Amino acid sequence: MRDPVPSGHGKAQVVTLTDDGREVRPRSVEADQFHATAYTHGGQPRRTGYAQEA
């Protein structure tokens, strides 16, 4: 049986940006860890994953 997601898909390369624009702490993150907001449907802050910022 084939893997439904080809290798390398469903992941993103993420870095932390410092105030002066340097990229530090590069890492690979699963796509399902990204969230549109920092809060759950119940209004509680998320404890895991990454919230997208503008």
Steps between C-alpha positions, in 0.01 A plus 500: 500500500628846412553773753208746448728800562824499299817549703573862576137612474290605796794668667634853511838641583463749786747745652481743789571860396688727736414871531784584259373251238746213555363147455575272795384156610407344163274196522257285302137514618200285404236705312223395739675692780413836337186678622323810364465649849676476835171399669277191494129505410428528873712816531789335687859570392657215301767306690652322200570577136566827323262791442545684171599865530458773242 
